Amino acid sequence: MSDPAADYAARREGWRTMDLDAARRRVDALVPELNRHNRLYHELAAPEIDDREYDLLFRELEVLEQRFPDLRRADSPTARVGGAPVDKLPPFEHRVPMLSLGNAFSADELVEFDERCKRFLGDDAPAVIRYVVEPKLDGLAMELVYQDGRLVAAGTRGDGQTGETVTHTVRTIRTVPLRLDPAGDPPPTLSVRGEVLFELAGFEAMNAAREARGEKLYENPRNTAAGTIRQLDPGPASRRPLLFMAHSAGEGIDAPAHSVLLQRIARLGFQINPHNRVCEGIEQVVAAIEEIGRLRHDLPYEIDGAVVKVDDTALQDALGFVTRSPRWATAYKYPPDRVQTPLDDVEYSVGRTGVLTPVAKLSPVRVGGVTVRNATLHNEHQMQRSMRVFDQAAGAARVDADGDELRTGLRHGDVVVLQRAGDVIPQVLGVIDAPDRETRPLHAFPSTCPVCGHEVVREENPKEPDKVSIRCPNRLGCRAQLEAALRHFVSRRAMDVEGLGEKLVTQLVDEELVARPSDLYALEARVLENLDRMGRKSADNLVDALQQSKARPLDRAVFALGIPLVGEATARDLATAFGSIDGIMDADEAALLKVDGVGPDVARRVLEFFGDPRNREEIGLLKAAGVEFPEVEVHESAGEQPLTGMVAVITGTLPTMSRDEAKALLTAAGAKVTGSVSKKTSFLLAGEAAGSKLTKAQDLGVPIIDEAGMMRLLGGAALGEVADG
Ligand code: IVH
């Protein structure tokens, strides 16, 4: 047996001493070999070498590329990782618009779709239409553009015309070919469309880890894929299990049929779905859709339906489009998955503001492709009064003589019906009826806080009796609320204290070093360095970070206080309306209600918060510790602004400012800025080289203004005075 460490050292020595010619030959062999192993691993799930061997080959390539940068190839697997972040996502114009699909929800509607196609084709309709049925991939729609066989750009769908350029993140996805396979005879320009998917197993593992750390769970794989791809930093995309699956082409391939197009795409190196089926006639389509429905939850990624496409390109062309969808294709949506499982218990989690949320603890069950153990029940009303009654999971809910659904509360020993419609957190729809149900006790809210034991209070809202909240009023005296308040206080959007993670917060509370946010500022490095996983260096860094956080702008410091219902936007509104922390603290109800974005509920919570002497004392302590709450200039914005109620769209290049700057000006003046022109648009702000949005505005008679017009509008001119024509 060889010694791995010695073996590695010897290999590394070889990489370090190789001359340029030898290195060139080696790189030219390594790149295709690594790409082949990538494909074997990620697409075919049939690796030929183990991870360590792969890592060694990869490391060798990295070393050679570092030594001889000229040898870096565009299709090198190293080009997928560690790219530089971009400043912002530039727009991505689709040369051929990305369309949407009509829907069918039943076999009957599929038959109608087939009949519609035949009617439209008239005499040209074949007796039996050939279709392709494909899983409808539930991911982020993406277009990849290749020039001379190389990936040059990747863009999201956006509004179908203009999306965002995300080449930097998409190129890190292993199943996105950076270079097309020459064996597939790549056209000079090609755009391929498909979906970016988040692999389910990786998604579940990521959420399980987050749950173990007490962090918020990602909602679903699709949004997480989208969030990962739309980041400026390609790092997370390169580390997460994303995959790209192709389902159509924008331009570059003329094929006589969709099935042929798919084969060509596959030969160029793209992954296409293995469950795509060619079907002769609509009966076969219905059967294929049922088959995909059965497979659905065993797939390693999410699908939300099936897509049916007319195969023959000539028939597609004859059928054409209705507004934004092709007549030759439709999407079939599967009903959401329902299962039943025993309710083991109801536990209560205590949030940052003390609200107790009931959480159903379930016998683990798979629903919609994920394993579920918990489901939140929102509030007392939902738990005790709004559960439906089912005979069995898939059956209809029971109704009374008037046809209204029966409603009941959760009882000990119940079996519940769960539904998962797309988001990871499933809904508890109701309970399965049983003869002894009524004899078993209802699940009832505890009268004391499950964390600190303080008596809870009921907060009823006479206007919304369904929304009673039950709270532990013990604020910083309740461990759950204290930790949550501290985590919020130091979070990135609040005081942004780097290096103060959840585990450390827990430790600080455990060690009784911190009992409220202001205590953080008294922490000393010599005490911190004795904590677990802390050294002198990280202790010094943390003290520095805390020091820096004292100067955060007023709005963030206000947000950091964790006033119920006061999010970032409201904190900003309060800061600009009152200008100082004292101004906000002393505002009365009338003054608060004048602030944009503050309604009666928010005003009440703000008054309550600052009415509590403990909170006023804490603010005093924060100030004494050096937190600046820097004052800001007050904008007399209260009430109407010049553009309140207006909906604006911006297009083209403006003469003196970026579109983002124009958007900021319009938003500050009270307008809403949206991405597409419709009848509701109040005006279009058009610059140089405006395209389809300008035409659409003209068609709809939407007023069009230029930058100078906008400036006059902001100065108080009327829209009629500044619009063209
Ligand atoms: S074909 C005009 N095929 O669904 C043809 N689309 O509702 C439309 N989608 O934005 C594209 N799986 O991103 C096609 N197998 C599939 C698909 C699929 C998912 C998405 C696609 C499109 C949306 C349309």
Residues whose N, C-alpha, C, O or C-beta is under 5 A from the ligand:
A	BS01	IVH	L99 S100 L101 E134 P135 K136 L137 A141 G194 H247 S248 V307 P326
